[in-house]
Amino acid sequence: MKEVVKRLLTEESGQGMTEYALILALVSVVAIAALTGLGGQIRTVFERVLAGFTPTPAPPGT
């Protein structure tokens, strides 16, 4: 039992995956915070872009 605990404490194979998971979680939190803070402004931009599109009438005979 002592050997198993010792091996678990010295093993580093899962360390890289843990670091990547922490980085991914941090990036996700930052992205969510940015989108939440800028949500209204982003919506306004998209609404202006959509308002700029005017529907074209269908050609006669269609």
mmCIF file of the N, C-alpha and C atoms, coordinates in Angstrom:
data_MODEL
# 
_entry.id   MODEL 
# 
loop_
_atom_site.group_PDB 
_atom_site.id 
_atom_site.type_symbol 
_atom_site.label_atom_id 
_atom_site.label_alt_id 
_atom_site.label_comp_id 
_atom_site.label_asym_id 
_atom_site.label_entity_id 
_atom_site.label_seq_id 
_atom_site.pdbx_PDB_ins_code 
_atom_site.Cartn_x 
_atom_site.Cartn_y 
_atom_site.Cartn_z 
_atom_site.occupancy 
_atom_site.B_iso_or_equiv 
_atom_site.pdbx_formal_charge 
_atom_site.auth_seq_id 
_atom_site.auth_comp_id 
_atom_site.auth_asym_id 
_atom_site.auth_atom_id 
_atom_site.pdbx_PDB_model_num 
ATOM 1   N N  . MET A 1 1  ? 0.823   -1.186 0.000   1.00 0.00 ? 1  MET A N  1 
ATOM 2   C CA . MET A 1 1  ? 0.000   0.000  0.000   1.00 0.00 ? 1  MET A CA 1 
ATOM 3   C C  . MET A 1 1  ? 0.869   1.252  0.000   1.00 0.00 ? 1  MET A C  1 
ATOM 4   N N  . LYS A 1 2  ? 1.936   1.186  0.735   1.00 0.00 ? 2  LYS A N  1 
ATOM 5   C CA . LYS A 1 2  ? 2.853   2.316  0.817   1.00 0.00 ? 2  LYS A CA 1 
ATOM 6   C C  . LYS A 1 2  ? 3.468   2.616  -0.552  1.00 0.00 ? 2  LYS A C  1 
ATOM 7   N N  . GLU A 1 3  ? 3.778   1.573  -1.307  1.00 0.00 ? 3  GLU A N  1 
ATOM 8   C CA . GLU A 1 3  ? 4.349   1.730  -2.648  1.00 0.00 ? 3  GLU A CA 1 
ATOM 9   C C  . GLU A 1 3  ? 3.355   2.405  -3.601  1.00 0.00 ? 3  GLU A C  1 
ATOM 10  N N  . VAL A 1 4  ? 2.083   2.053  -3.493  1.00 0.00 ? 4  VAL A N  1 
ATOM 11  C CA . VAL A 1 4  ? 1.060   2.630  -4.371  1.00 0.00 ? 4  VAL A CA 1 
ATOM 12  C C  . VAL A 1 4  ? 0.934   4.120  -4.115  1.00 0.00 ? 4  VAL A C  1 
ATOM 13  N N  . VAL A 1 5  ? 0.888   4.521  -2.867  1.00 0.00 ? 5  VAL A N  1 
ATOM 14  C CA . VAL A 1 5  ? 0.781   5.936  -2.520  1.00 0.00 ? 5  VAL A CA 1 
ATOM 15  C C  . VAL A 1 5  ? 2.023   6.685  -2.988  1.00 0.00 ? 5  VAL A C  1 
ATOM 16  N N  . LYS A 1 6  ? 3.191   6.083  -2.794  1.00 0.00 ? 6  LYS A N  1 
ATOM 17  C CA . LYS A 1 6  ? 4.433   6.712  -3.210  1.00 0.00 ? 6  LYS A CA 1 
ATOM 18  C C  . LYS A 1 6  ? 4.457   6.908  -4.725  1.00 0.00 ? 6  LYS A C  1 
ATOM 19  N N  . ARG A 1 7  ? 4.002   5.900  -5.458  1.00 0.00 ? 7  ARG A N  1 
ATOM 20  C CA . ARG A 1 7  ? 3.977   5.984  -6.922  1.00 0.00 ? 7  ARG A CA 1 
ATOM 21  C C  . ARG A 1 7  ? 2.993   7.052  -7.388  1.00 0.00 ? 7  ARG A C  1 
ATOM 22  N N  . LEU A 1 8  ? 1.842   7.148  -6.746  1.00 0.00 ? 8  LEU A N  1 
ATOM 23  C CA . LEU A 1 8  ? 0.853   8.151  -7.135  1.00 0.00 ? 8  LEU A CA 1 
ATOM 24  C C  . LEU A 1 8  ? 1.367   9.567  -6.898  1.00 0.00 ? 8  LEU A C  1 
ATOM 25  N N  . LEU A 1 9  ? 2.133   9.761  -5.844  1.00 0.00 ? 9  LEU A N  1 
ATOM 26  C CA . LEU A 1 9  ? 2.653   11.081 -5.536  1.00 0.00 ? 9  LEU A CA 1 
ATOM 27  C C  . LEU A 1 9  ? 3.786   11.494 -6.465  1.00 0.00 ? 9  LEU A C  1 
ATOM 28  N N  . THR A 1 10 ? 4.518   10.532 -7.022  1.00 0.00 ? 10 THR A N  1 
ATOM 29  C CA . THR A 1 10 ? 5.654   10.872 -7.876  1.00 0.00 ? 10 THR A CA 1 
ATOM 30  C C  . THR A 1 10 ? 5.329   10.786 -9.365  1.00 0.00 ? 10 THR A C  1 
ATOM 31  N N  . GLU A 1 11 ? 4.209   10.217 -9.727  1.00 0.00 ? 11 GLU A N  1 
ATOM 32  C CA . GLU A 1 11 ? 3.847   10.058 -11.131 1.00 0.00 ? 11 GLU A CA 1 
ATOM 33  C C  . GLU A 1 11 ? 3.394   11.391 -11.715 1.00 0.00 ? 11 GLU A C  1 
ATOM 34  N N  . GLU A 1 12 ? 3.877   11.718 -12.915 1.00 0.00 ? 12 GLU A N  1 
ATOM 35  C CA . GLU A 1 12 ? 3.568   13.004 -13.534 1.00 0.00 ? 12 GLU A CA 1 
ATOM 36  C C  . GLU A 1 12 ? 2.845   12.861 -14.864 1.00 0.00 ? 12 GLU A C  1 
ATOM 37  N N  . SER A 1 13 ? 2.360   11.696 -15.204 1.00 0.00 ? 13 SER A N  1 
ATOM 38  C CA . SER A 1 13 ? 1.775   11.503 -16.530 1.00 0.00 ? 13 SER A CA 1 
ATOM 39  C C  . SER A 1 13 ? 0.478   12.283 -16.724 1.00 0.00 ? 13 SER A C  1 
ATOM 40  N N  . GLY A 1 14 ? -0.291  12.498 -15.680 1.00 0.00 ? 14 GLY A N  1 
ATOM 41  C CA . GLY A 1 14 ? -1.541  13.230 -15.801 1.00 0.00 ? 14 GLY A CA 1 
ATOM 42  C C  . GLY A 1 14 ? -1.400  14.726 -15.604 1.00 0.00 ? 14 GLY A C  1 
ATOM 43  N N  . GLN A 1 15 ? -0.206  15.176 -15.312 1.00 0.00 ? 15 GLN A N  1 
ATOM 44  C CA . GLN A 1 15 ? 0.012   16.594 -15.030 1.00 0.00 ? 15 GLN A CA 1 
ATOM 45  C C  . GLN A 1 15 ? -0.257  17.453 -16.267 1.00 0.00 ? 15 GLN A C  1 
ATOM 46  N N  . GLY A 1 16 ? 0.181   17.026 -17.419 1.00 0.00 ? 16 GLY A N  1 
ATOM 47  C CA . GLY A 1 16 ? -0.010  17.800 -18.649 1.00 0.00 ? 16 GLY A CA 1 
ATOM 48  C C  . GLY A 1 16 ? -1.476  17.973 -18.986 1.00 0.00 ? 16 GLY A C  1 
ATOM 49  N N  . MET A 1 17 ? -2.246  16.886 -18.859 1.00 0.00 ? 17 MET A N  1 
ATOM 50  C CA . MET A 1 17 ? -3.672  16.971 -19.149 1.00 0.00 ? 17 MET A CA 1 
ATOM 51  C C  . MET A 1 17 ? -4.378  17.891 -18.159 1.00 0.00 ? 17 MET A C  1 
ATOM 52  N N  . THR A 1 18 ? -3.969  17.856 -16.922 1.00 0.00 ? 18 THR A N  1 
ATOM 53  C CA . THR A 1 18 ? -4.566  18.731 -15.913 1.00 0.00 ? 18 THR A CA 1 
ATOM 54  C C  . THR A 1 18 ? -4.284  20.190 -16.233 1.00 0.00 ? 18 THR A C  1 
ATOM 55  N N  . GLU A 1 19 ? -3.075  20.480 -16.660 1.00 0.00 ? 19 GLU A N  1 
ATOM 56  C CA . GLU A 1 19 ? -2.730  21.856 -17.015 1.00 0.00 ? 19 GLU A CA 1 
ATOM 57  C C  . GLU A 1 19 ? -3.546  22.326 -18.212 1.00 0.00 ? 19 GLU A C  1 
ATOM 58  N N  . TYR A 1 20 ? -3.698  21.471 -19.225 1.00 0.00 ? 20 TYR A N  1 
ATOM 59  C CA . TYR A 1 20 ? -4.501  21.834 -20.390 1.00 0.00 ? 20 TYR A CA 1 
ATOM 60  C C  . TYR A 1 20 ? -5.964  22.061 -19.992 1.00 0.00 ? 20 TYR A C  1 
ATOM 61  N N  . ALA A 1 21 ? -6.473  21.255 -19.102 1.00 0.00 ? 21 ALA A N  1 
ATOM 62  C CA . ALA A 1 21 ? -7.857  21.414 -18.650 1.00 0.00 ? 21 ALA A CA 1 
ATOM 63  C C  . ALA A 1 21 ? -8.031  22.735 -17.903 1.00 0.00 ? 21 ALA A C  1 
ATOM 64  N N  . LEU A 1 22 ? -7.064  23.092 -17.083 1.00 0.00 ? 22 LEU A N  1 
ATOM 65  C CA . LEU A 1 22 ? -7.141  24.361 -16.360 1.00 0.00 ? 22 LEU A CA 1 
ATOM 66  C C  . LEU A 1 22 ? -7.059  25.555 -17.306 1.00 0.00 ? 22 LEU A C  1 
ATOM 67  N N  . ILE A 1 23 ? -6.198  25.467 -18.305 1.00 0.00 ? 23 ILE A N  1 
ATOM 68  C CA . ILE A 1 23 ? -6.087  26.546 -19.290 1.00 0.00 ? 23 ILE A CA 1 
ATOM 69  C C  . ILE A 1 23 ? -7.387  26.674 -20.071 1.00 0.00 ? 23 ILE A C  1 
ATOM 70  N N  . LEU A 1 24 ? -7.957  25.550 -20.484 1.00 0.00 ? 24 LEU A N  1 
ATOM 71  C CA . LEU A 1 24 ? -9.220  25.564 -21.217 1.00 0.00 ? 24 LEU A CA 1 
ATOM 72  C C  . LEU A 1 24 ? -10.338 26.168 -20.375 1.00 0.00 ? 24 LEU A C  1 
ATOM 73  N N  . ALA A 1 25 ? -10.380 25.825 -19.105 1.00 0.00 ? 25 ALA A N  1 
ATOM 74  C CA . ALA A 1 25 ? -11.400 26.387 -18.212 1.00 0.00 ? 25 ALA A CA 1 
ATOM 75  C C  . ALA A 1 25 ? -11.216 27.896 -18.070 1.00 0.00 ? 25 ALA A C  1 
ATOM 76  N N  . LEU A 1 26 ? -9.990  28.349 -17.940 1.00 0.00 ? 26 LEU A N  1 
ATOM 77  C CA . LEU A 1 26 ? -9.719  29.782 -17.810 1.00 0.00 ? 26 LEU A CA 1 
ATOM 78  C C  . LEU A 1 26 ? -10.122 30.529 -19.077 1.00 0.00 ? 26 LEU A C  1 
ATOM 79  N N  . VAL A 1 27 ? -9.766  30.002 -20.226 1.00 0.00 ? 27 VAL A N  1 
ATOM 80  C CA . VAL A 1 27 ? -10.133 30.642 -21.494 1.00 0.00 ? 27 VAL A CA 1 
ATOM 81  C C  . VAL A 1 27 ? -11.647 30.686 -21.638 1.00 0.00 ? 27 VAL A C  1 
ATOM 82  N N  . SER A 1 28 ? -12.335 29.632 -21.236 1.00 0.00 ? 28 SER A N  1 
ATOM 83  C CA . SER A 1 28 ? -13.793 29.602 -21.316 1.00 0.00 ? 28 SER A CA 1 
ATOM 84  C C  . SER A 1 28 ? -14.417 30.672 -20.420 1.00 0.00 ? 28 SER A C  1 
ATOM 85  N N  . VAL A 1 29 ? -13.910 30.803 -19.221 1.00 0.00 ? 29 VAL A N  1 
ATOM 86  C CA . VAL A 1 29 ? -14.444 31.808 -18.298 1.00 0.00 ? 29 VAL A CA 1 
ATOM 87  C C  . VAL A 1 29 ? -14.221 33.213 -18.855 1.00 0.00 ? 29 VAL A C  1 
ATOM 88  N N  . VAL A 1 30 ? -13.054 33.469 -19.408 1.00 0.00 ? 30 VAL A N  1 
ATOM 89  C CA . VAL A 1 30 ? -12.764 34.787 -19.975 1.00 0.00 ? 30 VAL A CA 1 
ATOM 90  C C  . VAL A 1 30 ? -13.672 35.056 -21.177 1.00 0.00 ? 30 VAL A C  1 
ATOM 91  N N  . ALA A 1 31 ? -13.870 34.062 -22.041 1.00 0.00 ? 31 ALA A N  1 
ATOM 92  C CA . ALA A 1 31 ? -14.734 34.242 -23.207 1.00 0.00 ? 31 ALA A CA 1 
ATOM 93  C C  . ALA A 1 31 ? -16.173 34.513 -22.793 1.00 0.00 ? 31 ALA A C  1 
ATOM 94  N N  . ILE A 1 32 ? -16.665 33.784 -21.817 1.00 0.00 ? 32 ILE A N  1 
ATOM 95  C CA . ILE A 1 32 ? -18.035 33.991 -21.348 1.00 0.00 ? 32 ILE A CA 1 
ATOM 96  C C  . ILE A 1 32 ? -18.180 35.378 -20.741 1.00 0.00 ? 32 ILE A C  1 
ATOM 97  N N  . ALA A 1 33 ? -17.198 35.800 -19.960 1.00 0.00 ? 33 ALA A N  1 
ATOM 98  C CA . ALA A 1 33 ? -17.254 37.134 -19.352 1.00 0.00 ? 33 ALA A CA 1 
ATOM 99  C C  . ALA A 1 33 ? -17.223 38.223 -20.418 1.00 0.00 ? 33 ALA A C  1 
ATOM 100 N N  . ALA A 1 34 ? -16.392 38.049 -21.431 1.00 0.00 ? 34 ALA A N  1 
ATOM 101 C CA . ALA A 1 34 ? -16.303 39.048 -22.500 1.00 0.00 ? 34 ALA A CA 1 
ATOM 102 C C  . ALA A 1 34 ? -17.604 39.121 -23.285 1.00 0.00 ? 34 ALA A C  1 
ATOM 103 N N  . LEU A 1 35 ? -18.170 37.973 -23.628 1.00 0.00 ? 35 LEU A N  1 
ATOM 104 C CA . LEU A 1 35 ? -19.421 37.974 -24.378 1.00 0.00 ? 35 LEU A CA 1 
ATOM 105 C C  . LEU A 1 35 ? -20.575 38.514 -23.553 1.00 0.00 ? 35 LEU A C  1 
ATOM 106 N N  . THR A 1 36 ? -20.571 38.257 -22.272 1.00 0.00 ? 36 THR A N  1 
ATOM 107 C CA . THR A 1 36 ? -21.618 38.798 -21.404 1.00 0.00 ? 36 THR A CA 1 
ATOM 108 C C  . THR A 1 36 ? -21.504 40.318 -21.325 1.00 0.00 ? 36 THR A C  1 
ATOM 109 N N  . GLY A 1 37 ? -20.304 40.801 -21.176 1.00 0.00 ? 37 GLY A N  1 
ATOM 110 C CA . GLY A 1 37 ? -20.094 42.242 -21.074 1.00 0.00 ? 37 GLY A CA 1 
ATOM 111 C C  . GLY A 1 37 ? -20.347 42.983 -22.369 1.00 0.00 ? 37 GLY A C  1 
ATOM 112 N N  . LEU A 1 38 ? -20.034 42.359 -23.484 1.00 0.00 ? 38 LEU A N  1 
ATOM 113 C CA . LEU A 1 38 ? -20.185 43.007 -24.788 1.00 0.00 ? 38 LEU A CA 1 
ATOM 114 C C  . LEU A 1 38 ? -21.444 42.571 -25.521 1.00 0.00 ? 38 LEU A C  1 
ATOM 115 N N  . GLY A 1 39 ? -22.272 41.783 -24.888 1.00 0.00 ? 39 GLY A N  1 
ATOM 116 C CA . GLY A 1 39 ? -23.443 41.210 -25.550 1.00 0.00 ? 39 GLY A CA 1 
ATOM 117 C C  . GLY A 1 39 ? -24.341 42.245 -26.196 1.00 0.00 ? 39 GLY A C  1 
ATOM 118 N N  . GLY A 1 40 ? -24.644 43.319 -25.487 1.00 0.00 ? 40 GLY A N  1 
ATOM 119 C CA . GLY A 1 40 ? -25.512 44.355 -26.034 1.00 0.00 ? 40 GLY A CA 1 
ATOM 120 C C  . GLY A 1 40 ? -24.902 45.045 -27.237 1.00 0.00 ? 40 GLY A C  1 
ATOM 121 N N  . GLN A 1 41 ? -23.628 45.306 -27.181 1.00 0.00 ? 41 GLN A N  1 
ATOM 122 C CA . GLN A 1 41 ? -22.945 45.968 -28.292 1.00 0.00 ? 41 GLN A CA 1 
ATOM 123 C C  . GLN A 1 41 ? -22.869 45.049 -29.504 1.00 0.00 ? 41 GLN A C  1 
ATOM 124 N N  . ILE A 1 42 ? -22.618 43.777 -29.274 1.00 0.00 ? 42 ILE A N  1 
ATOM 125 C CA . ILE A 1 42 ? -22.553 42.821 -30.379 1.00 0.00 ? 42 ILE A CA 1 
ATOM 126 C C  . ILE A 1 42 ? -23.926 42.696 -31.041 1.00 0.00 ? 42 ILE A C  1 
ATOM 127 N N  . ARG A 1 43 ? -24.972 42.669 -30.227 1.00 0.00 ? 43 ARG A N  1 
ATOM 128 C CA . ARG A 1 43 ? -26.333 42.592 -30.768 1.00 0.00 ? 43 ARG A CA 1 
ATOM 129 C C  . ARG A 1 43 ? -26.629 43.809 -31.632 1.00 0.00 ? 43 ARG A C  1 
ATOM 130 N N  . THR A 1 44 ? -26.220 44.992 -31.175 1.00 0.00 ? 44 THR A N  1 
ATOM 131 C CA . THR A 1 44 ? -26.450 46.218 -31.948 1.00 0.00 ? 44 THR A CA 1 
ATOM 132 C C  . THR A 1 44 ? -25.743 46.153 -33.292 1.00 0.00 ? 44 THR A C  1 
ATOM 133 N N  . VAL A 1 45 ? -24.529 45.674 -33.304 1.00 0.00 ? 45 VAL A N  1 
ATOM 134 C CA . VAL A 1 45 ? -23.778 45.566 -34.557 1.00 0.00 ? 45 VAL A CA 1 
ATOM 135 C C  . VAL A 1 45 ? -24.491 44.623 -35.521 1.00 0.00 ? 45 VAL A C  1 
ATOM 136 N N  . PHE A 1 46 ? -24.916 43.467 -35.035 1.00 0.00 ? 46 PHE A N  1 
ATOM 137 C CA . PHE A 1 46 ? -25.600 42.517 -35.909 1.00 0.00 ? 46 PHE A CA 1 
ATOM 138 C C  . PHE A 1 46 ? -26.927 43.078 -36.412 1.00 0.00 ? 46 PHE A C  1 
ATOM 139 N N  . GLU A 1 47 ? -27.642 43.800 -35.566 1.00 0.00 ? 47 GLU A N  1 
ATOM 140 C CA . GLU A 1 47 ? -28.902 44.394 -35.999 1.00 0.00 ? 47 GLU A CA 1 
ATOM 141 C C  . GLU A 1 47 ? -28.672 45.438 -37.077 1.00 0.00 ? 47 GLU A C  1 
ATOM 142 N N  . ARG A 1 48 ? -27.618 46.215 -36.955 1.00 0.00 ? 48 ARG A N  1 
ATOM 143 C CA . ARG A 1 48 ? -27.294 47.214 -37.989 1.00 0.00 ? 48 ARG A CA 1 
ATOM 144 C C  . ARG A 1 48 ? -26.915 46.539 -39.303 1.00 0.00 ? 48 ARG A C  1 
ATOM 145 N N  . VAL A 1 49 ? -26.152 45.470 -39.207 1.00 0.00 ? 49 VAL A N  1 
ATOM 146 C CA . VAL A 1 49 ? -25.770 44.740 -40.427 1.00 0.00 ? 49 VAL A CA 1 
ATOM 147 C C  . VAL A 1 49 ? -27.006 44.168 -41.107 1.00 0.00 ? 49 VAL A C  1 
ATOM 148 N N  . LEU A 1 50 ? -27.882 43.553 -40.327 1.00 0.00 ? 50 LEU A N  1 
ATOM 149 C CA . LEU A 1 50 ? -29.095 42.984 -40.900 1.00 0.00 ? 50 LEU A CA 1 
ATOM 150 C C  . LEU A 1 50 ? -30.011 44.058 -41.476 1.00 0.00 ? 50 LEU A C  1 
ATOM 151 N N  . ALA A 1 51 ? -30.064 45.214 -40.858 1.00 0.00 ? 51 ALA A N  1 
ATOM 152 C CA . ALA A 1 51 ? -30.895 46.308 -41.367 1.00 0.00 ? 51 ALA A CA 1 
ATOM 153 C C  . ALA A 1 51 ? -30.343 46.839 -42.689 1.00 0.00 ? 51 ALA A C  1 
ATOM 154 N N  . GLY A 1 52 ? -29.060 46.673 -42.904 1.00 0.00 ? 52 GLY A N  1 
ATOM 155 C CA . GLY A 1 52 ? -28.439 47.141 -44.139 1.00 0.00 ? 52 GLY A CA 1 
ATOM 156 C C  . GLY A 1 52 ? -28.799 46.295 -45.348 1.00 0.00 ? 52 GLY A C  1 
ATOM 157 N N  . PHE A 1 53 ? -29.232 45.073 -45.122 1.00 0.00 ? 53 PHE A N  1 
ATOM 158 C CA . PHE A 1 53 ? -29.645 44.209 -46.222 1.00 0.00 ? 53 PHE A CA 1 
ATOM 159 C C  . PHE A 1 53 ? -31.066 44.574 -46.617 1.00 0.00 ? 53 PHE A C  1 
ATOM 160 N N  . THR A 1 54 ? -31.244 44.906 -47.853 1.00 0.00 ? 54 THR A N  1 
ATOM 161 C CA . THR A 1 54 ? -32.593 45.189 -48.323 1.00 0.00 ? 54 THR A CA 1 
ATOM 162 C C  . THR A 1 54 ? -33.050 44.023 -49.185 1.00 0.00 ? 54 THR A C  1 
ATOM 163 N N  . PRO A 1 55 ? -34.267 43.627 -49.009 1.00 0.00 ? 55 PRO A N  1 
ATOM 164 C CA . PRO A 1 55 ? -34.740 42.505 -49.832 1.00 0.00 ? 55 PRO A CA 1 
ATOM 165 C C  . PRO A 1 55 ? -34.861 42.938 -51.301 1.00 0.00 ? 55 PRO A C  1 
ATOM 166 N N  . THR A 1 56 ? -34.422 42.091 -52.162 1.00 0.00 ? 56 THR A N  1 
ATOM 167 C CA . THR A 1 56 ? -34.534 42.392 -53.588 1.00 0.00 ? 56 THR A CA 1 
ATOM 168 C C  . THR A 1 56 ? -35.822 41.791 -54.115 1.00 0.00 ? 56 THR A C  1 
ATOM 169 N N  . PRO A 1 57 ? -36.541 42.546 -54.914 1.00 0.00 ? 57 PRO A N  1 
ATOM 170 C CA . PRO A 1 57 ? -37.779 42.004 -55.461 1.00 0.00 ? 57 PRO A CA 1 
ATOM 171 C C  . PRO A 1 57 ? -37.493 40.861 -56.424 1.00 0.00 ? 57 PRO A C  1 
ATOM 172 N N  . ALA A 1 58 ? -38.409 39.939 -56.473 1.00 0.00 ? 58 ALA A N  1 
ATOM 173 C CA . ALA A 1 58 ? -38.249 38.809 -57.394 1.00 0.00 ? 58 ALA A CA 1 
ATOM 174 C C  . ALA A 1 58 ? -38.417 39.302 -58.818 1.00 0.00 ? 58 ALA A C  1 
ATOM 175 N N  . PRO A 1 59 ? -37.648 38.756 -59.748 1.00 0.00 ? 59 PRO A N  1 
ATOM 176 C CA . PRO A 1 59 ? -37.801 39.173 -61.143 1.00 0.00 ? 59 PRO A CA 1 
ATOM 177 C C  . PRO A 1 59 ? -39.199 38.793 -61.663 1.00 0.00 ? 59 PRO A C  1 
ATOM 178 N N  . PRO A 1 60 ? -39.701 39.578 -62.598 1.00 0.00 ? 60 PRO A N  1 
ATOM 179 C CA . PRO A 1 60 ? -41.020 39.278 -63.140 1.00 0.00 ? 60 PRO A CA 1 
ATOM 180 C C  . PRO A 1 60 ? -41.069 37.894 -63.795 1.00 0.00 ? 60 PRO A C  1 
ATOM 181 N N  . GLY A 1 61 ? -42.177 37.247 -63.626 1.00 0.00 ? 61 GLY A N  1 
ATOM 182 C CA . GLY A 1 61 ? -42.357 35.935 -64.237 1.00 0.00 ? 61 GLY A CA 1 
ATOM 183 C C  . GLY A 1 61 ? -41.843 34.775 -63.404 1.00 0.00 ? 61 GLY A C  1 
ATOM 184 N N  . THR A 1 62 ? -41.472 35.020 -62.168 1.00 0.00 ? 62 THR A N  1 
ATOM 185 C CA . THR A 1 62 ? -40.983 33.925 -61.330 1.00 0.00 ? 62 THR A CA 1 
ATOM 186 C C  . THR A 1 62 ? -42.023 33.446 -60.383 1.00 0.00 ? 62 THR A C  1 
# 
